[in-house]
Amino acid sequence: MKRLQELLGEFKALLEEENRLLIESIKDKEASDKILKNVAKKEKVLQEIIGYNKEDLEKFRELLEEIDELSQRNRALALNNIEFINDIFDAVFSASAPTQYTKDGNLSTKKEGLFNKKA
């Protein structure tokens, strides 16, 4: 049980670090690189947490709720960052820019733009 509590605490700390990095990533490329490393660490911790059964996890309900809240906050922050980048991209390259990030982080191509005009 102690190991599970340590893992959940580590995961929560990684989410808190991710939150800080998401805020910094708009102005600092290094923060973006650190986010990728953070995600890899989170995946590693999650793989170990998955090995525990539901009853073991129920004992840490409050910590799990905090983790869930942090996860939702980080997701919202990441989506806001994507929208901010899109706004900057549109401002620099005009509203007819050929590509744009979607809310799930993918690039979408508009049917017609400066570089992909139909003949």
Phi and psi in degrees as a GROMACS rama.xvg file:
@    title "Ramachandran Plot"
@    xaxis  label "Phi"
@    yaxis  label "Psi"
@TYPE xy
-61.5588  -39.8612  LYS-2
-63.9658  -41.1957  ARG-3
-62.5383  -43.9833  LEU-4
-61.5191  -40.8046  GLN-5
-63.0303  -42.2659  GLU-6
-63.5966  -44.3206  LEU-7
-64.8925  -39.6022  LEU-8
-64.2063  -40.6161  GLY-9
-64.5505  -41.218  GLU-10
-63.8148  -42.3494  PHE-11
-62.1452  -42.9827  LYS-12
-62.3684  -38.3862  ALA-13
-65.4211  -37.8967  LEU-14
-65.8583  -39.7943  LEU-15
-64.4534  -41.3517  GLU-16
-64.3535  -41.0018  GLU-17
-60.9769  -41.1043  GLU-18
-59.2435  -47.327  ASN-19
-61.6034  -42.4397  ARG-20
-68.049  -36.1991  LEU-21
-62.0534  -37.7027  LEU-22
-67.8654  -41.8439  ILE-23
-75.8406  -24.0042  GLU-24
-63.0425  -24.1263  SER-25
-63.9645  -33.9288  ILE-26
-110.016  -6.61142  LYS-27
-138.698  114.089  ASP-28
-62.721  -33.4348  LYS-29
-59.6288  -35.4947  GLU-30
-63.7694  -37.7351  ALA-31
-63.1577  -41.6748  SER-32
-64.6016  -38.8743  ASP-33
-66.605  -32.7822  LYS-34
-60.4466  -43.3546  ILE-35
-61.6444  -40.991  LEU-36
-66.3232  -39.1952  LYS-37
-61.9031  -42.625  ASN-38
-61.9095  -40.4871  VAL-39
-63.2254  -41.2782  ALA-40
-64.0823  -41.9913  LYS-41
-61.0432  -42.7787  LYS-42
-61.2363  -39.6905  GLU-43
-63.5447  -45.5531  LYS-44
-64.7784  -42.5535  VAL-45
-61.1203  -39.1214  LEU-46
-59.4596  -36.7096  GLN-47
-74.8625  -38.2158  GLU-48
-64.0131  -36.3987  ILE-49
-58.5081  -25.3704  ILE-50
-68.6865  -13.7215  GLY-51
-90.4606  153.143  TYR-52
-87.968  167.502  ASN-53
-59.5429  -38.6426  LYS-54
-62.8994  -38.3977  GLU-55
-64.2361  -41.3753  ASP-56
-69.4516  -32.9691  LEU-57
-57.81  -27.2073  GLU-58
-68.6408  -15.1114  LYS-59
-117.467  38.0388  PHE-60
-55.4873  -44.9021  ARG-61
-62.5412  -43.6754  GLU-62
-64.9391  -38.9671  LEU-63
-64.7634  -37.3143  LEU-64
-66.0224  -39.3137  GLU-65
-63.8505  -40.7826  GLU-66
-62.9225  -43.0605  ILE-67
-63.0378  -43.0843  ASP-68
-63.2735  -43.7152  GLU-69
-63.4756  -39.9259  LEU-70
-61.8325  -44.7795  SER-71
-65.1085  -40.3265  GLN-72
-63.6637  -43.4464  ARG-73
-65.94  -38.5281  ASN-74
-63.458  -44.2834  ARG-75
-63.0341  -40.5608  ALA-76
-64.945  -41.5956  LEU-77
-63.6238  -40.9966  ALA-78
-64.749  -39.3074  LEU-79
-64.0914  -38.0911  ASN-80
-62.3848  -41.4967  ASN-81
-62.1415  -44.5311  ILE-82
-63.9418  -39.1171  GLU-83
-62.2484  -45.0823  PHE-84
-62.5075  -41.9689  ILE-85
-60.1931  -42.2688  ASN-86
-63.0181  -42.4294  ASP-87
-64.2784  -45.4369  ILE-88
-58.0658  -45.8974  PHE-89
-63.8353  -40.1004  ASP-90
-65.8271  -37.2081  ALA-91
-78.6779  -42.0973  VAL-92
-108.43  11.0413  PHE-93
77.5251  166.259  SER-94
-68.9238  -11.6578  ALA-95
-98.3943  25.5098  SER-96
-60.2393  139.503  ALA-97
-72.0801  -24.9448  PRO-98
-127.398  156.294  THR-99
-154.465  144.969  GLN-100
-76.5669  138.19  TYR-101
-91.0341  172.138  THR-102
-65.4425  -21.7557  LYS-103
-91.4598  8.37879  ASP-104
90.7024  2.95542  GLY-105
-91.0379  163.27  ASN-106
-94.0255  134.37  LEU-107
-114.582  148.316  SER-108
-109.049  128.41  THR-109
-74.3854  156.847  LYS-110
-61.044  -35.7219  LYS-111
-145.129  131.298  GLU-112
-147.494  -173.03  GLY-113
-59.6421  -39.8275  LEU-114
-96.4625  -12.9134  PHE-115
-127.439  43.215  ASN-116
-65.3048  142.326  LYS-117
-77.4401  141.422  LYS-118
